[in-house]
């Protein structure tokens, strides 16, 4: 049985209408960097596909892997929450990157990856979202929301001040629905906001 990103501290999975979403990280058992790279390369959409969100997802998945690989050459990368905390204990100002994978049980998706979130624990102990995207061909609902909610649990465990990042014109509606508030090009969840979402996530797993 493969270990989840959160180990025994965080829920290994969330239940959505279509089934169970589980969370692991690139570099973990059965999810080597090369295996994840090849899986994300398959996130291609037809050239004539006019859905901008689908085209963004395919492009961002490739960029997320490249960025994670780049971080691995200069920053610490973590495969589990336990490993992430160990790095921070050793260096409280460490910048640590995680490529979080949302595994779904339906559809013919490489490695079952239905969504990804590349995030960094910053030197100031906040969470920065580089990319958060759902597989453009997946019909499994709730993957993006599950990734965001799981991230609030990670931030709660690390006692971060905030989760932040940047929205796009094609992602801002998703964040507004998932968080329940209006957004600009700046995504910013203070501790009170993300902890409220974390409590919802903890009770709905």
N, C-alpha and C positions, 0 to 999 in steps of 0.2 A: 504494500500500500504506500503510495507516495505521500510525503509529508506536505501539509498545507503551509502557506506562508506564515500564518499566525501561530502555528504550533498548538499548544494547549491554552494559550492566552486569549486568542481570538477565535471566533467561529470559523470552522473550515469551509462553510458553505452557507449560502442563502437560498431560500426557496422562492421561486418565481412562478407565475402562472403556468409557464411552459415546462417547468422542471427545476432542477437544482443547479445552481451556479457555484463552482468551487474556485478557490484562489491559490495559486502557486506563483513562483517567480522564475524568471529566466535564469538559467544556471543551476537550477535545482535538479533533483533526480528525474530522469526522463525528459528534461527540458534544457538540454545543453544549448549553448549559444548558437551553434550551427543548426540544430534542429529548429529552434525558434526562428532563426533567420530564414530558413527555407519555408517554414509555415507562413510567415508574414509576407514573403515574396508572392505567395499564392493569393494574396488579397487584391487581385486585379479585377477591374471592371472593364466592360466593353468600351471601346473608344467612343461609341455613339451614345453611351449612357449619359443622359443629361442631368441626373440627380447630383447636384453639387456636393451634398453631404457624403454620398457614396464615393465620389471621386476624392474628396478630402480624406476619407478614412483610408483608402488604399494608399494614398501618398503619405499620410502621416504615420501609418504603420511602418513603412519602410524607413522614414526619417527617425522614428522612435528607436528602431533597432540600431541604426547607425549611430545615433546619439548615445545610446546605452553602451555600445561597443567603445565609443570614444571615451566616455566616462571611465570605463574599465581600464583604460590606459593611463589615466591621470588622477582619478578619484577612486574612493572605495566603492564597491558595489556589494549589495547584500542579497542573499537568497532566502532568508527567513527573518522574521521579526527578532528572533533571538540573536541572530548574527548582527543585525542592524544595531541592536542595543549594546552588544559586545564592542562593536567598533566605536560607538559613542562613549562608552565607559573608558575606553583606552585613550580617546581624544575627544573631549566634549565639544570641540568646534569642528569636528569632521564633517565634510560634505559627503553624503552617501546617497548613491543612486539605486533605485529598484525598478525593474521592469516587471510589473505585476500583470499576471495573465488571468483572465476570467475563463474558466473551462465550462463549456455547456455540453449537455448529453445528446443533443439532437442536431441533425444536419451533417452533411459530409464536409466537415471543416478539418483542415490539417491540425493534428494534435488536439482537436476539440476546442481550439482557442476562439472564443466568440467575441472577445474584446481585450484591450490592453490599456494599461496606464503606466506611463513612464513618469516617475516622480523622484524628487530629491529631498532629502532632509538637509536643510541649509545649515550653515555654520551658526546661525542664530536660533536654531531649533524650531524652524517653521517647515511646513511642507509646501514645496513648489511643484505644480503640475506642469510638466513639459508637454505631454500629450495624453489624452483620454479619448479613445475611439472604439466603436463597435465594428465588428466585421461587416463590410458593406453588403455581403450576400446572405447574412444570417437573418433568419426570421424569428429568432429567439428573443422575445421581448424582455425588457428590464435589465439588460446586461450593463449598459452605461450607468444606470442608476445604482445598480449593485456595486459596481466598481467605486463610484463616488462615496456611497455609504460605507463601504469597507475601509476606504481611505480615512473617513472620519474616525473610525475605530483605531486605526494606526496612530493618527494624530493625538487621540485621547490617551492612548497608551504611552506616547512619548511626551505628553504634557506640552504640546506645541502651543504657541500663541495664536497661530493662524494657518489656514490653508489658502494659498493664493496662486494665481496664474493669469492667463490671458484667454479671452473668448474670441471666437471668430463670428462673422455674420451668419455662418451656418451652424454654430454650436450654441449661440447665446440662448436660443429658445429652449434647448434641452436643459441648460443650467437653470434657467428661470423656473421650469417645471419641476426639476428635481429638488431645488432648494426652496422654492416658494417665494421668491422675491425678484424684483427687477434687477437686471444686470446691465452693465455697459461693456466696453472692451476689457475691463478689469474684473477678474473674478477674485473676490476676497471674502473669506469666511472667518470671522473672528472666533475666539474660543467659545463664547456663549452660543453662537449660531451652529458651529460644527458639532459641539457636544450635544445639542438638542437633536441634530440629525443622527448622531451616534446612538443616542438612547432609543430612537425609533428603529435603527438598524438592529440593535441588540435584542429588541423585543419581537422583531419580525423575522428573525433568522429561521 
